[in-house]
């Protein structure tokens, strides 16, 4: 045999050896993980990571809190709204799923979310149709988790999917300013990571890691709320990772649309409304290439502007702020101050542009910016008849409750969370688009009138005790970071405490009894309302604690 023939004979042997090595490298870990997964399932370790789980009798799907685990590497975290719907969809039922974060959830009171109001709008207008409006929104989530929930809900016979999301894309899981996980530039790797964390083996690793360190949100010296954790996580709008955020958001929304269509459902995409007039940026950052000499000149103009604004000399302050912006226009608080001054001199259109600029430059991005809303509009316009747009931002700007087209505390509790009037406006705006999406067979049954805001309050059994609880939550949140970093923090905190104080009459025993009576009446009208039952129990517990406190102080 010649040397050349011997070399040719060796080549297949080398290929086989390399293939064997490659198989060993890939298959052995896969087999190991598979054996571990099967073993953990056999011994009953971990949970099936699903948003809904069948009830004990198999008649309903019910939310379960464990679904948050694939993303939130914490023992604490957001939990779904307690809800249920029939496993077998009854004839004549129109099933709607709502997706989003805390603004869609209705935080801090899910009982008064826009989805709850939407169901009442529909039921009044079309009394012969059964509407199921199922709200899957949770606080602190972004489009990555919305996509995962949508994948599951596609199997529950949806007729319509409504998406109101976009506030948490930067600070939420896998974003550049998140505290829940590392930033990841690859959407494929993010989704693979979520799948792996959903396995029993992934849960085992998670629990092992949590045993080595205190979970986020637990007491570590000073008590920290969810939003406090982000106070140091600042990102410039010019950071290249932000572009990846927009790309991921677009891809996630596109896939949600694809999933919904595949399940035979129509889609409504909503732009996100934000408080621009009475919510200063949470943090500001200078442009990265600002020299020390430029910074000193910028500070001189800015501080002169602040002094002039404080003295009520708004035209002069505007001039100084604009001189500062000529040196560095990236400082978010500068634009907010400029907007306030322009509002004082009644240059409303320019004021609105500055308030929007301040929001978009916020280095702690808790609010959907112009790019996020632009992506939502583009996708709604480019995906056919079965995808519709609800321009919530425009509806809030045009509302009679928004002075000069600038939304503020008339519709918001804080930066993005809606008060009762805000949720009512959003529900009414979405309702008009939902009507267009309904099949003709349902629209033919139109007959009732939409409830007024006062009637809506009665429908949802809203009480004075609810108002006090919401005001208390908002005041406590406003006392803590990141709100303490806002330039208007003192006035916002004073306003929050004033609202809380004005509602203290609702925690008298007789007022609590009135609230319990209102809940009982509501439960008689709607005996299957889980949230109303939970509120009734919470009010009962609060009354007991209140009575004990009064007895101790006698």
C-alpha positions in Angstrom: 0.0 0.0 0.0 1.4 3.4 -1.0 1.8 6.2 1.5 -0.9 8.2 -0.3 -3.4 5.4 0.0 -2.5 5.0 3.7 -3.2 8.7 4.3 -6.6 8.4 2.5 -7.5 5.4 4.7 -6.7 7.4 7.8 -8.9 10.4 6.9 -12.2 8.5 7.6 -10.8 7.3 10.9 -10.0 10.9 11.9 -13.5 12.1 10.9 -15.0 9.3 13.0 -12.9 10.2 16.0 -13.8 13.9 15.7 -17.5 13.0 15.3 -17.3 10.8 18.4 -15.6 13.6 20.4 -18.2 16.1 19.2 -21.0 13.7 20.2 -19.5 13.2 23.6 -19.2 16.9 24.2 -22.8 17.6 23.3 -24.8 14.4 24.0 -23.3 13.6 27.4 -24.4 16.9 29.0 -27.8 16.6 27.3 -28.2 13.0 28.6 -27.1 14.1 32.0 -29.7 17.0 32.1 -32.4 14.7 30.8 -31.7 12.1 33.5 -31.7 14.8 36.2 -35.0 16.3 34.8 -36.7 12.9 34.7 -35.5 12.1 38.2 -36.6 15.4 39.7 -40.0 15.0 38.1 -40.4 11.5 39.5 -39.6 12.6 43.0 -42.0 15.5 42.7 -39.5 18.3 42.8 -40.4 21.7 41.5 -43.4 23.0 39.6 -44.7 23.1 36.1 -44.1 26.7 35.1 -47.4 27.8 33.7 -49.4 30.9 34.1 -52.7 29.0 34.5 -53.3 25.7 36.1 -56.5 23.6 36.1 -58.6 23.7 39.3 -58.9 20.6 41.4 -62.2 19.6 39.8 -60.8 20.4 36.3 -63.6 22.9 35.5 -61.5 26.1 35.5 -58.1 27.4 34.7 -56.7 29.5 37.6 -53.7 31.8 37.8 -50.7 30.6 39.9 -47.9 32.8 41.2 -45.0 30.5 40.4 -45.0 31.5 36.7 -42.7 34.4 37.6 -39.8 32.1 38.4 -38.3 31.7 34.9 -37.2 35.3 34.8 -37.2 36.7 38.3 -34.4 35.1 40.2 -35.8 36.1 43.5 -37.9 34.5 46.2 -40.2 37.5 46.1 -41.6 39.2 43.0 -44.7 40.0 41.0 -47.6 37.6 41.1 -50.6 37.3 38.7 -54.0 38.7 39.4 -56.2 35.9 40.9 -58.5 34.9 38.1 -60.3 31.9 36.6 -62.1 31.0 33.5 -63.8 27.8 32.3 -61.7 25.1 30.7 -64.5 24.4 28.3 -65.4 27.6 26.5 -69.1 28.0 26.5 -71.0 28.7 23.2 -71.6 32.4 22.7 -68.5 33.4 24.8 -66.1 36.0 23.5 -62.7 35.6 25.3 -60.2 38.5 25.6 -56.7 38.3 27.0 -55.0 41.4 28.2 -51.1 41.5 28.3 -48.8 44.0 29.9 -47.0 45.3 33.0 -48.2 47.1 36.2 -50.1 49.8 34.3 -52.2 47.2 32.6 -52.4 45.2 35.9 -54.1 48.3 37.5 -51.5 48.7 40.2 -51.9 49.4 43.0 -55.6 48.1 42.8 -56.2 45.5 40.2 -59.9 45.6 41.1 -60.1 48.9 39.2 -57.9 48.1 36.2 -59.0 49.1 32.7 -59.6 45.5 31.8 -62.2 45.2 34.5 -63.9 48.3 33.2 -63.7 47.1 29.6 -65.6 43.9 30.6 -68.4 46.1 32.1 -68.5 48.3 29.0 -68.9 45.2 26.8 -71.4 43.5 29.0 -73.6 46.6 29.1 -73.4 47.3 25.4 -73.9 43.6 24.3 -76.0 42.0 27.1 -76.7 38.8 25.1 -73.0 37.9 24.8 -70.8 36.5 27.6 -67.5 38.3 27.7 -64.4 36.9 29.5 -61.7 39.5 29.9 -58.7 37.8 31.4 -55.9 40.1 32.6 -52.5 38.5 32.6 -50.6 41.7 33.4 -48.1 41.8 36.2 -45.9 44.5 37.7 -42.2 44.7 36.7 -42.6 42.5 33.6 -41.7 43.5 30.0 -42.3 42.1 26.5 -40.1 39.0 27.1 -42.5 37.7 29.8 -45.6 39.0 27.9 -44.4 36.8 24.9 -44.2 33.8 27.2 -47.6 34.3 28.6 -49.1 34.9 25.1 -47.6 31.5 24.0 -49.5 29.8 26.7 -52.7 31.7 26.2 -52.8 30.8 22.6 -54.0 27.4 23.7 -57.0 28.8 25.6 -59.2 29.7 22.5 -58.6 33.5 22.5 -60.8 35.7 20.3 -58.9 38.9 21.0 -55.5 39.8 22.5 -54.9 43.3 23.9 -51.3 44.5 24.6 -50.6 47.5 26.8 -46.9 47.2 27.4 -43.7 49.1 27.0 -42.8 50.8 30.3 -40.3 48.2 31.5 -38.3 47.4 28.5 -35.1 49.0 29.8 -35.4 48.2 33.5 -37.2 44.9 33.2 -35.6 41.4 32.9 -32.8 41.2 30.4 -32.8 45.0 29.9 -29.6 47.1 30.3 -30.8 48.7 33.6 -32.3 45.6 35.2 -31.5 44.1 38.6 -33.3 40.9 37.9 -30.9 39.3 35.4 -27.9 40.2 33.2 -28.4 42.2 30.0 -28.4 39.9 27.0 -28.1 41.1 23.4 -29.5 37.9 21.9 -33.2 37.3 21.8 -32.6 33.6 21.0 -30.4 33.2 24.1 -32.9 35.0 26.2 -35.7 32.7 25.2 -33.5 29.6 25.6 -32.5 30.8 29.1 -36.2 31.1 30.0 -36.9 27.6 28.7 -34.0 26.2 30.7 -35.0 28.0 33.9 -38.5 26.6 33.5 -37.2 23.0 33.8 -37.0 21.2 37.2 -33.3 21.2 36.9 -33.3 24.9 36.3 -35.5 25.4 39.4 -33.0 23.3 41.4 -30.1 25.5 40.4 -32.1 28.6 41.1 -33.1 27.5 44.6 -29.5 26.5 45.3 -28.3 30.0 44.2 -31.0 31.7 46.3 -29.8 29.7 49.4 -26.4 31.3 49.0 -27.6 34.9 48.9 -30.5 37.0 50.1 -33.2 37.4 47.4 -33.7 40.8 45.9 -36.4 42.8 47.7 -35.7 41.1 51.1 -34.6 43.2 54.0 -30.9 43.8 53.8 -30.3 46.6 56.4 -32.9 49.0 55.1 -36.1 47.7 53.6 -36.2 48.1 49.9 -39.2 48.2 47.6 -39.1 46.9 44.1 -38.4 50.2 42.4 -35.7 51.2 45.0 -33.5 48.5 43.6 -33.1 50.4 40.4 -31.9 53.7 41.9 -28.3 53.2 40.8 -29.0 51.5 37.4 -28.7 54.5 35.1 -28.4 54.3 31.4 -27.8 57.0 28.8 -30.3 57.1 26.0 -27.3 57.1 23.7 -26.1 53.8 25.1 -25.8 51.3 22.2 -27.7 48.7 24.3 -30.8 50.8 24.0 -31.0 50.1 20.3 -31.1 46.4 21.2 -34.0 47.1 23.6 -36.0 48.6 20.7 -35.2 45.6 18.5 -36.2 43.1 21.1 -39.4 44.9 21.8 -40.3 45.0 18.1 -39.5 41.3 17.7 -41.5 40.3 20.8 -44.5 42.2 19.7 -44.3 40.7 16.2 -44.1 37.2 17.6 -47.1 38.0 19.9 -49.1 39.1 16.8 -48.0 35.9 15.0 -49.0 33.7 18.0 -52.4 35.4 18.4 -53.1 35.0 14.6 -52.1 31.4 14.7 -54.7 30.9 17.5 -57.4 32.6 15.4 -57.4 35.8 17.5 -57.4 39.4 16.5 -54.9 41.8 18.2 -55.1 45.3 19.6 -51.8 47.1 20.2 -52.0 50.1 22.6 -49.5 53.0 22.8 -48.6 53.7 26.4 -49.8 56.9 28.2 -47.4 58.5 30.6 -47.4 61.4 33.1 -45.3 64.0 31.4 -46.5 67.3 33.1 -46.2 66.4 36.8 -43.5 63.8 36.9 -39.9 64.9 36.6 -37.2 62.5 35.2 -36.0 60.0 37.8 -32.3 60.6 36.9 -30.3 62.7 34.4 -26.9 62.1 32.8 -24.6 64.4 30.8 -23.4 63.6 27.3 -20.5 61.3 27.5 -18.0 63.6 25.7 -18.7 66.7 27.8 -15.4 68.3 28.8 -14.7 69.8 32.3 -14.7 73.3 30.9 -18.0 72.8 29.1 -19.5 71.2 32.3 -18.6 74.3 34.3 -20.2 76.6 31.8 -23.3 74.4 31.6 -23.6 74.4 35.4 -23.3 78.2 35.5 -26.2 78.6 33.1 -28.3 75.9 34.7 -27.9 77.1 38.2 -28.8 80.7 37.1 -31.9 79.3 35.4 -32.9 77.5 38.6 -32.5 80.6 40.7 -34.5 82.7 38.2 -37.3 80.0 38.0 -37.5 79.9 41.8 -37.9 83.6 41.8 -40.8 83.5 39.4 -38.8 85.1 36.5 -39.7 82.5 34.0 -38.8 84.2 30.7 -35.3 84.9 32.0 -35.0 81.3 33.3 -36.0 80.0 29.8 -33.1 82.0 28.3 -30.6 80.5 30.7 -31.9 77.0 30.3 -31.6 77.3 26.6 -28.1 78.5 26.9 -27.3 75.5 29.0 -28.9 73.2 26.4 -26.7 74.7 23.7 -23.8 73.2 25.6 -25.4 69.9 26.6 -29.0 69.0 25.8 -28.9 65.5 27.3 -29.6 66.4 30.9 -33.3 65.3 31.3 -34.1 67.5 34.3 -33.1 70.6 32.2 -35.8 69.9 29.7 -38.4 69.3 32.5 -37.5 72.7 34.1 -37.7 74.3 30.7 -41.1 72.7 30.1 -42.4 74.1 33.4 -41.2 77.6 32.6 -42.8 77.5 29.1 -46.0 76.4 30.7 -45.9 79.4 33.0 -45.6 81.8 30.0 -48.3 79.9 28.2 -46.2 78.5 25.4 -48.0 75.2 25.6 -46.9 73.5 22.5 -43.2 74.1 23.2 -43.8 73.1 26.8 -45.2 69.8 25.7 -42.2 69.1 23.5 -39.8 69.8 26.4 -41.8 67.5 28.8 -41.6 64.7 26.2 -37.9 65.3 25.7 -37.4 65.1 29.5 -39.2 61.8 29.6 -37.3 60.3 26.6 -33.9 61.4 28.1 -34.7 59.9 31.6 -31.6 57.8 32.7 -34.0 55.6 34.8 -36.4 54.7 32.1 -39.6 53.6 33.9 -41.8 55.2 31.2 -42.3 54.1 27.6 -40.6 56.7 25.4 -41.3 58.0 22.0 -39.4 55.2 20.2 -41.4 52.5 22.1 -44.7 54.1 21.1 -43.5 54.6 17.5 -42.7 50.9 17.3 -46.2 50.1 18.5 -47.8 52.4 15.9 -45.6 51.0 13.1 -46.5 47.4 13.9 -50.2 48.1 14.1 -50.1 49.9 10.8 -48.2 47.2 9.0 -49.8 44.0 10.0 -53.2 43.9 8.3 -56.9 44.3 9.2 -56.8 41.9 12.2 -54.3 44.1 14.1 -55.7 47.4 15.3 -54.1 50.4 17.1 -55.4 52.1 20.2 -53.4 55.3 20.5 -53.8 55.7 24.3 -51.1 58.4 24.4 -53.0 60.5 22.0 -56.3 59.9 23.8 -54.8 61.1 27.1 -53.3 64.1 25.4 -56.7 65.0 24.0 -58.6 64.4 27.2 -60.4 67.3 28.7 -58.7 66.2 32.0 -55.3 67.0 30.5 -54.7 70.8 30.6 -53.3 72.1 27.3 -52.9 68.5 26.1 -50.4 67.6 28.9 -51.4 64.6 31.0 -50.7 64.8 34.8 -52.2 63.9 38.1 -55.8 64.3 36.8 -55.3 60.9 35.2 -52.2 59.4 36.9 -51.3 58.3 40.4 -47.6 58.6 39.6 -45.4 58.3 36.5 -47.4 55.6 34.6 -50.0 54.1 36.9 -53.5 55.3 36.3 -56.1 56.6 38.8 -59.7 55.7 38.5 -60.4 58.4 35.9 -57.3 57.3 33.9 -58.4 53.6 33.8 -61.9 54.7 32.8 -60.5 56.7 29.9 -58.3 53.9 28.8 -61.1 51.4 29.0 -63.4 53.6 27.1 -60.8 54.2 24.4 -60.0 50.5 24.0 -63.7 49.6 24.0 -64.3 51.6 20.8 -61.6 49.5 19.0 -62.8 46.2 20.5 -66.3 47.0 19.1 -64.7 47.2 15.6 -63.0 43.8 16.1 -66.2 42.0 17.2 -67.9 39.7 14.7 -71.0 40.9 13.1 -73.1 38.3 14.9 -72.2 40.0 18.2 -72.5 43.6 17.0 -76.1 42.9 15.9 -77.0 42.4 19.5 -75.9 45.9 20.6 -78.5 47.6 22.8 -77.3 48.7 26.1 -75.6 52.0 27.1 -72.0 52.3 28.3 -71.8 53.0 32.0 -70.8 56.5 33.2 -67.8 56.8 35.4 -70.1 57.0 38.5 -72.0 53.9 37.4 -68.6 52.2 36.8 -67.6 53.0 40.4 -70.8 51.3 41.6 -70.4 48.3 39.3 -66.9 47.7 40.7 -68.0 48.4 44.3 -65.5 51.2 44.8 -65.4 52.5 48.3 -63.8 55.3 50.3 -61.6 52.7 52.0 -60.2 51.7 48.5 -59.4 55.4 47.9 -57.6 55.7 51.2 -55.6 52.4 50.6 -54.5 53.6 47.2 -53.5 57.0 48.5 -51.5 55.4 51.3 -49.6 53.1 48.9 -48.8 56.0 46.6 -47.6 58.2 49.5 -45.3 55.4 50.9 -43.8 54.8 47.4 -43.2 58.5 46.9 -41.2 58.6 50.2 -38.6 56.2 48.8 -36.1 56.0 45.9 -36.2 56.5 43.0 -38.8 59.1 43.6 -36.6 60.9 46.0 -34.2 61.7 43.1 -36.8 63.8 41.2 -36.4 67.5 41.2 -40.2 67.9 42.0 -40.1 65.3 44.8 -40.9 67.7 47.7 -44.1 69.0 46.0 -45.2 65.5 44.9 -44.6 64.0 48.3 -46.5 66.9 50.0 -49.4 66.4 47.5 -49.4 62.6 48.1 -49.5 63.0 51.9 -52.2 65.6 51.6 -54.4 63.2 49.6 -53.8 60.5 52.2 -54.7 62.8 55.1 -57.9 64.0 53.4 -59.1 60.4 53.1 -58.4 59.3 56.7 -62.1 59.6 57.5 -62.6 56.4 55.6 -60.8 54.3 58.2 -63.3 55.0 60.9 -65.1 51.9 62.0 -68.5 53.1 60.6 -66.8 53.9 57.2 -65.2 50.4 57.2 -68.6 48.9 57.8 -70.0 50.9 54.9 -67.2 49.5 52.7 -68.0 45.9 53.8 -71.7 46.5 53.0 -70.8 47.8 49.5 -68.6 44.7 48.9 -71.4 42.4 50.1 -73.8 44.0 47.7 -71.3 43.7 44.9 -70.8 40.0 45.6 -74.5 39.4 45.5 -74.6 40.9 42.0 -71.4 39.1 40.9 -70.9 36.0 43.0 -68.0 34.7 40.9 -65.9 37.9 41.2 -62.7 36.6 42.9 -61.2 40.1 43.4 -64.2 41.4 45.1 -64.2 38.4 47.5 -60.5 39.1 48.3 -61.2 42.7 49.0 -64.0 41.8 51.3 -61.7 39.5 53.3 -59.0 42.2 53.4 -61.5 44.8 54.6 -62.7 42.4 57.3 -59.1 41.8 58.5 -58.5 45.5 58.5 -61.5 46.1 60.6 -60.4 43.6 63.1 -56.9 45.1 63.4 -58.4 48.6 63.6 -60.7 47.6 66.4 -57.8 46.0 68.3 -55.8 49.2 67.9 -58.6 51.4 69.2 -59.2 49.1 72.2 -55.5 49.3 73.1 -55.6 53.1 73.0 -58.6 53.4 75.2 
